[in-house]
């Protein structure tokens, strides 16, 4: 071989130092808590974008960078996970923005399998909401380190200590405040950074950019503080900080990394208050890529050999081209362009000429990526969610489930001339995991099952705008779709024959039982004790 002789230790050192720089995290929240705005402001401070676009305001026509699908722009909610990368303080930050809407919970759950830590955004006025509880429960199960950002401090809301109690009780997270608000609503003047023991006073900026000025103090007792924020606010701040030190334990990074304690920050993302404090602290305490379990063994990020899994598929990021992008989380080693890798499920080698990194819908081709990175692979239909790529070892990453749907509609073709387009569109959207498609055996009826009703609108909209197909829905009376299995093939055949009116197959040909009501499901379970009914299917 020609070229320079680079010793293996030198390559490994480069790889290890790159992996140590990575911080890959997800931002989760209930709708409207300000998650997309916070994402924008982190990108702004990271220098990745020049100005932020207000999500809701019709006056401001610049749409936010992370809500890049047309339907998201129209509705002001994030319905697909965006991936954004930028450098900050010598760290490579990968943000995965997730849908906050409850109907897209499945996409969000799967995204949580691809991150090493999470920032939970909570609205100061509303406190902990239902969607937040569900998502944090997944983080707790996976022992994912969580940071809490209490947002919208420039508006009236709940008292800070009350919110901390609420987070502890409802989210079952032990908390340690690392920043503390000076006032709230109209009286909100800044934060005391408990992590670095300094005061940051803010003056709002009307141009949606960075704060116009921040005035910093290291000493809480400095009499200048009274002059700036007034005597009552200064006295209150000193009292509260003393109370925090008495009530909450000192922050311990190791406990946080094990999911045992959650640092809390206060601020207002839309006004850039407290966002820099959050980001500065995040890059110092958040974990670099963590080991990942597979069915075969634990995979360490610093292993020499590459391995990664697909956690999301997006069928049309550019409506002008029929492309699909598979989002791959790299779990170990270095992924290289134009290198043959094993597609474990298909048992064949694939190579990728144009692997891309993301800035929402802006993409650039990369030559190499490291554990912790998320890369986009152009895909002509080879990938499904949960697929593994390796340098040759047969590995299967765990915990990327598909959930039993709760809402069903029969889908019909609204334009007989476009049946091919409908079929292709449904195929591709199901591969993305937007919903599940079941084909009923007795009449070949195609039934879409989703976690929530909004997904039906999204499917219809995307079929029309991306595939030129018209889907019509027909209501169908179903309670649940459950995957079925049985160790005894004869018994399984007898069951499917006897219940053939209710038997369907999913996209992968797995058997599914369509229960019309909770009562019939209970009855069938009792009549067929040998059959196992599954709530989830690993894709």
C-alpha positions in Angstrom: 0.0 0.0 0.0 1.2 3.5 -0.8 0.7 6.6 1.3 1.8 7.4 4.8 2.3 4.6 7.3 0.0 5.4 10.1 0.4 3.0 13.1 -2.7 1.4 14.5 -2.2 3.1 18.0 -2.3 6.5 16.2 -5.5 5.6 14.4 -7.1 4.3 17.6 -6.0 7.4 19.6 -7.6 9.6 16.9 -10.7 7.5 17.1 -10.9 7.5 20.9 -10.3 11.3 21.2 -13.1 11.9 18.6 -15.5 9.6 20.4 -14.7 11.3 23.8 -15.7 14.7 22.1 -19.2 13.4 21.2 -22.3 14.5 23.1 -25.4 12.9 21.6 -28.7 13.8 23.4 -32.4 14.1 22.8 -34.7 17.0 23.8 -38.1 15.8 25.0 -41.2 17.7 26.2 -45.0 17.9 26.2 -46.3 19.9 23.2 -45.8 23.7 23.5 -43.3 23.5 26.4 -40.8 25.2 24.1 -38.7 22.3 23.0 -38.2 23.4 19.4 -37.4 26.9 20.5 -34.7 25.6 22.9 -33.2 23.5 20.1 -33.0 26.6 17.9 -31.3 28.6 20.7 -28.7 25.9 21.3 -28.0 25.9 17.6 -27.7 29.7 17.8 -25.2 29.7 20.6 -23.4 26.9 18.9 -23.0 29.1 15.8 -24.9 26.6 13.6 -27.6 29.1 12.6 -27.5 32.9 12.4 -31.1 33.7 13.6 -33.9 31.7 15.2 -37.4 31.4 13.7 -40.3 31.7 16.2 -42.3 28.5 15.9 -45.8 29.9 16.3 -45.6 33.5 15.2 -47.3 34.2 11.8 -45.6 37.6 11.8 -42.2 35.9 11.6 -42.1 34.0 8.3 -38.8 32.3 9.0 -39.7 28.8 10.0 -37.7 27.0 12.6 -34.8 24.9 11.4 -35.8 21.7 13.1 -39.4 21.5 12.0 -38.6 20.9 8.4 -41.5 18.7 7.1 -44.3 20.7 5.5 -47.0 19.3 7.8 -44.9 20.4 10.8 -44.5 23.9 9.5 -48.3 24.1 9.1 -49.2 22.7 12.5 -46.4 24.1 14.6 -45.5 20.7 16.1 -42.6 18.5 15.5 -43.8 15.2 14.0 -40.5 13.7 12.8 -37.2 13.5 14.7 -34.7 16.0 13.3 -31.0 15.4 13.7 -28.7 18.4 14.1 -24.9 18.6 14.7 -22.6 21.5 15.7 -19.3 22.1 17.5 -19.2 24.0 20.8 -16.4 24.3 23.4 -14.3 21.7 21.6 -17.2 19.2 21.8 -19.2 17.7 18.9 -22.8 18.1 19.8 -25.5 15.9 18.2 -29.1 17.0 19.0 -32.0 14.8 18.3 -35.2 16.9 18.4 -38.3 14.7 18.9 -42.0 15.0 18.3 -43.8 16.3 21.4 -47.2 15.4 20.1 -48.5 12.3 21.8 -49.5 10.6 18.6 -45.9 10.4 17.6 -44.7 8.9 20.9 -43.4 5.8 19.1 -41.0 7.8 17.0 -39.8 9.6 20.2 -39.4 6.3 22.1 -37.2 5.0 19.3 -35.2 8.1 19.2 -34.5 7.6 22.9 -32.7 4.4 22.0 -30.2 6.5 19.9 -29.1 9.1 22.5 -26.8 9.0 25.5 -28.6 11.6 27.6 -31.8 13.7 27.6 -32.9 17.3 28.3 -36.5 17.5 29.4 -38.2 20.8 28.9 -41.0 21.8 31.3 -43.3 24.9 31.0 -43.1 26.9 34.2 -46.8 27.6 34.2 -48.0 24.1 33.4 -45.4 22.0 35.3 -45.1 18.3 34.6 -47.5 17.1 31.9 -48.6 13.7 30.8 -46.4 13.3 27.7 -43.3 14.2 29.8 -44.1 11.5 32.4 -44.3 8.8 29.7 -41.0 9.8 28.1 -39.1 10.2 31.4 -40.4 6.7 32.3 -38.6 5.4 29.3 -35.4 7.3 30.3 -35.7 5.8 33.8 -36.1 2.3 32.4 -33.0 2.8 30.3 -31.1 4.6 33.1 -30.5 7.5 30.7 -29.1 10.6 32.4 -31.7 13.4 32.4 -31.2 17.2 32.7 -34.4 19.3 33.4 -34.8 22.8 31.8 -37.7 24.8 33.3 -38.7 27.2 30.5 -40.7 30.4 30.0 -39.5 32.0 33.3 -40.3 35.4 31.7 -44.0 34.5 32.2 -46.0 34.0 35.4 -45.9 30.4 36.6 -45.5 28.1 39.5 -42.9 28.8 42.3 -39.5 27.3 41.7 -39.4 25.1 44.8 -42.9 23.8 44.0 -41.8 22.8 40.6 -38.8 20.9 42.0 -41.1 19.0 44.3 -43.4 18.3 41.3 -40.5 16.9 39.2 -39.4 14.7 42.1 -42.8 13.3 42.8 -44.3 13.0 39.3 -41.2 12.1 37.3 -39.6 10.2 40.1 -36.3 12.0 39.5 -34.0 13.2 42.3 -33.2 16.8 41.5 -30.3 19.2 42.2 -30.8 22.8 40.9 -27.7 24.0 39.1 -29.2 27.4 38.2 -31.7 29.5 40.1 -34.1 32.1 38.7 -33.9 35.7 40.0 -37.7 36.6 40.0 -40.3 35.3 37.6 -42.6 36.7 34.9 -42.2 40.5 34.7 -39.8 40.4 37.6 -37.5 37.8 35.9 -34.0 39.4 35.8 -31.6 36.5 35.3 -30.2 33.4 37.0 -27.7 32.5 39.6 -25.5 29.8 38.2 -25.0 27.4 41.2 -22.7 25.2 39.2 -20.1 28.0 38.7 -21.3 30.2 41.6 -21.9 33.3 39.6 -24.8 35.7 38.9 -25.9 36.4 35.4 -28.2 39.4 35.0 -30.0 39.6 31.6 -31.3 42.5 29.6 -33.8 41.2 27.0 -33.0 41.4 23.3 -35.8 42.3 21.0 -34.0 41.0 17.9 -34.4 37.3 18.7 -30.7 36.9 18.9 -28.3 36.5 21.8 -28.8 38.6 25.0 -27.9 42.2 24.5 -25.8 42.3 27.6 -25.2 40.0 30.5 -23.7 41.4 33.7 -21.8 38.9 35.8 -21.0 38.7 39.5 -19.0 36.1 41.4 -20.1 37.3 44.8 -23.6 37.0 46.1 -22.8 39.5 48.9 -21.6 42.2 46.5 -23.6 45.4 47.3 -23.6 46.2 43.5 -26.2 43.4 43.3 -28.8 45.6 45.2 -28.3 48.4 42.7 -28.9 46.2 39.7 -31.8 44.1 40.8 -33.2 45.9 43.8 -32.9 45.1 47.5 -36.0 42.8 47.8 -34.8 40.6 44.9 -31.3 40.5 46.2 -32.4 39.5 49.7 -34.8 36.8 48.3 -32.0 35.4 46.1 -29.6 35.1 49.0 -32.2 33.4 51.2 -33.2 30.9 48.4 -29.6 30.0 47.6 -28.9 29.3 51.3 -32.0 27.1 51.4 -31.0 25.2 48.3 -27.6 24.5 49.8 -29.3 23.2 53.0 -32.0 21.1 51.3 -30.4 19.6 48.1 -27.3 17.4 48.0 -24.1 18.7 46.2 -24.2 17.8 42.6 -22.3 14.6 41.8 -21.5 13.9 38.2 -21.1 10.1 38.7 -24.6 9.8 40.2 -26.0 11.9 37.3 -24.3 9.6 34.7 -25.9 6.6 36.3 -29.4 8.2 36.1 -29.5 8.8 39.9 -29.9 12.6 40.0 -31.1 15.2 37.5 -29.6 18.7 37.4 -32.3 21.5 36.9 -31.8 24.7 35.1 -34.2 27.7 34.8 -34.5 30.1 31.9 -36.5 31.5 28.9 -35.5 29.9 25.6 -37.3 32.5 23.5 -35.4 35.3 25.1 -32.1 33.4 25.4 -32.1 33.6 29.2 -30.3 30.7 30.8 -29.7 28.8 27.6 -25.9 29.5 27.6 -25.7 28.4 31.2 -27.4 25.1 30.3 -25.2 24.5 27.3 -21.9 25.4 29.1 -22.8 23.0 31.9 -24.1 20.3 29.6 -20.8 20.0 27.6 -19.0 19.6 30.9 -21.2 17.0 32.6 -23.1 15.1 29.9 -21.8 11.6 28.9 -19.8 10.8 25.9 -21.0 7.7 24.0 -22.0 4.9 26.3 -21.7 1.1 25.9 -24.8 -0.5 24.2 -26.4 -3.9 24.8 -26.9 -6.3 21.9 -28.5 -9.8 22.1 -25.0 -11.2 21.8 -22.9 -9.0 24.0 -22.2 -5.4 25.3 -20.7 -3.2 22.6 -18.1 -0.6 23.8 -17.9 2.7 21.9 -14.1 2.5 21.8 -13.9 -0.9 20.1 -11.8 -0.8 16.9 -14.6 -2.3 14.8 -17.6 -0.3 13.6 -21.2 -1.3 14.6 -24.4 0.7 14.5 -28.2 0.4 14.2 -31.0 2.1 12.2 -33.4 3.9 14.5 -35.4 5.9 12.0 -36.2 5.9 8.3 -37.4 9.0 6.5 -38.9 8.4 3.1 -38.7 11.8 1.4 -36.4 14.5 2.7 -36.3 16.1 -0.7 -39.7 15.9 -2.4 -38.0 16.6 -5.8 -36.2 13.2 -5.5 -37.5 9.8 -4.5 -35.0 9.3 -1.8 -35.2 7.5 1.5 -32.7 8.2 4.3 -32.0 5.7 7.0 -30.7 7.3 10.2 -27.9 5.2 11.7 -26.6 5.6 15.2 -22.9 4.6 15.4 -22.3 2.6 18.5 -18.6 1.7 18.2 -15.6 2.4 16.1 -15.4 4.5 12.9 -17.8 4.4 10.0 -16.1 5.1 6.7 -17.5 6.1 3.3 -17.3 3.6 0.5 -16.5 0.7 2.8 -18.2 -2.7 2.7 -20.3 -3.3 5.9 -22.5 -6.3 6.8 -26.2 -5.8 6.8 -26.9 -8.4 9.5 -30.6 -9.1 8.8 -30.0 -9.5 5.0 -26.7 -11.3 5.5 -25.0 -9.2 2.7 -22.5 -6.5 2.3 -23.4 -2.9 1.4 -21.3 0.2 0.9 -22.3 3.8 1.0 -21.0 6.4 -1.4 -22.8 9.4 0.1 -23.2 9.1 3.9 -24.5 12.4 5.2 -24.5 14.5 8.4 -27.4 16.8 9.1 -28.4 20.3 10.0 -32.2 19.6 10.0 -32.8 19.4 6.2 -29.4 20.7 5.2 -27.1 17.7 4.5 -23.4 17.3 3.8 -21.5 14.2 2.7 -18.9 13.0 5.1 -15.9 10.6 4.8 -15.9 9.3 8.4 -18.1 9.4 11.5 -17.5 8.1 15.0 -19.4 6.3 17.8 -22.0 8.8 19.0 -22.6 10.3 15.6 -25.8 9.9 13.6 -25.4 9.5 9.9 -27.9 9.4 7.1 -27.6 6.6 4.5 -29.4 6.8 1.2 -31.5 3.8 1.0 -33.4 2.1 -1.9 -35.5 -0.1 0.4 -32.8 -2.3 2.2 -33.4 -1.0 5.7 -36.0 -1.4 8.4 -36.0 0.1 11.8 -33.7 -1.8 14.2 -31.4 -3.1 11.4 -27.7 -3.5 12.3 -24.6 -2.7 10.3 -21.2 -4.1 11.3 -17.8 -4.9 10.0 -18.7 -8.6 9.9 -19.9 -9.6 13.4 -23.5 -10.7 13.7 -25.0 -8.4 16.3 -28.6 -7.4 17.1 -29.1 -4.2 19.1 -31.8 -4.5 21.7 -34.9 -2.4 22.7 -36.2 -0.8 19.5 -39.8 -1.9 19.7 -42.9 -1.5 17.7 -46.0 -0.9 19.9 -49.4 -2.5 19.6 -51.5 0.2 17.9 -54.7 1.6 19.5 -56.4 3.3 16.5 -57.4 1.6 13.2 -58.7 2.6 9.8 -59.2 0.5 6.7 -57.3 2.2 3.8 -58.9 2.3 0.3 -57.5 3.6 -3.0 -59.2 6.8 -4.0 -57.8 6.7 -7.6 -57.7 3.4 -9.4 -55.1 4.8 -11.8 -52.7 5.4 -8.9 -52.7 2.0 -7.2 -49.0 1.5 -7.7 -48.2 4.9 -6.1 -50.4 4.1 -3.1 -48.8 0.7 -2.6 -45.3 2.2 -2.8 -46.1 5.1 -0.6 -47.7 2.9 2.1 -44.7 0.5 1.9 -42.2 3.3 2.4 -44.2 5.1 5.2 -44.6 1.8 7.1 -40.8 1.2 6.9 -40.3 4.5 8.6 -42.4 3.3 11.5 -45.0 6.0 11.1 -47.7 3.4 11.6 -48.3 -0.3 10.9 -50.0 -1.9 8.0 -51.9 -5.2 8.5 -53.4 -7.3 5.7 -56.4 -9.3 6.8 -56.3 -12.8 5.4 -60.0 -13.4 4.6 -60.4 -10.4 2.3 -57.0 -8.8 1.8 -58.3 -5.7 3.5 -55.4 -3.2 4.3 -55.7 -1.9 7.8 -53.5 0.9 9.2 -52.9 0.8 12.9 -51.4 3.8 14.8 -50.7 5.0 18.3 -52.8 8.2 17.8 -55.2 9.8 15.4 -53.0 12.5 14.1 -50.9 9.9 12.2 -53.8 9.2 9.9 -53.7 12.9 8.7 -49.9 12.7 8.3 -50.1 9.5 6.2 -52.9 10.9 4.0 -51.1 14.2 3.5 -47.7 12.6 2.7 -49.3 10.0 0.3 -50.8 12.8 -1.6 -47.9 15.3 -1.6 -45.0 12.9 -1.9 -46.4 10.0 -3.9 -49.4 11.5 -5.8 -51.7 8.9 -4.3 -55.2 9.4 -2.8 -55.9 7.3 0.3 -59.5 7.1 1.6 -60.2 5.9 5.1 -63.1 3.7 6.3 -63.8 3.3 10.0 -63.2 -0.2 11.3 -64.2 -1.5 14.7 -61.1 -2.9 16.3 -59.8 -2.8 19.9 -56.2 -4.1 19.6 -53.8 -5.7 17.2 -51.5 -8.3 18.9 -48.7 -10.4 17.5 -49.3 -14.1 18.2 -46.9 -17.0 18.5 -47.0 -20.6 19.7 -44.2 -23.2 20.2 -46.5 -25.8 18.7 -47.0 -25.2 14.9 -50.1 -27.5 14.7 -51.8 -25.6 17.5 -50.9 -22.3 15.8 -52.4 -23.5 12.5 -55.6 -24.7 14.3 -55.9 -21.3 16.0 -55.4 -19.3 12.8 -57.9 -21.5 10.9 -60.5 -21.2 13.6 -60.1 -17.4 14.0 -59.4 -16.7 10.3 -61.8 -13.7 10.2 -59.6 -12.0 12.8 -56.1 -13.1 11.5 -53.9 -10.7 9.6 -50.2 -10.4 8.8 -48.0 -7.4 9.4 -45.5 -6.0 6.9 -42.9 -8.6 7.7 -45.4 -11.5 7.4 -45.7 -12.0 11.1 -49.1 -13.3 12.4 -51.4 -10.7 14.1 -54.7 -11.2 15.9 -57.2 -8.4 15.4 -59.3 -8.1 18.5 -62.7 -6.4 18.1 -63.1 -5.7 21.8 -61.5 -6.2 25.2 -64.1 -8.8 26.0 -63.5 -10.9 22.8 -59.7 -10.7 23.5 -60.2 -12.0 27.0 -62.5 -14.8 25.7 -60.0 -15.9 23.0 -57.1 -15.9 25.5 -59.1 -18.2 27.8 -60.1 -20.5 24.9 -56.5 -20.7 23.5 -54.2 -20.8 26.5 -51.4 -22.2 24.3 -51.2 -19.0 22.2 -49.0 -16.2 23.3 -50.2 -12.6 22.6 -47.5 -10.0 22.3 -48.0 -6.2 22.9 -44.8 -5.3 21.0 -42.8 -6.5 18.1 -39.1 -5.8 17.6 -39.0 -4.4 14.1 
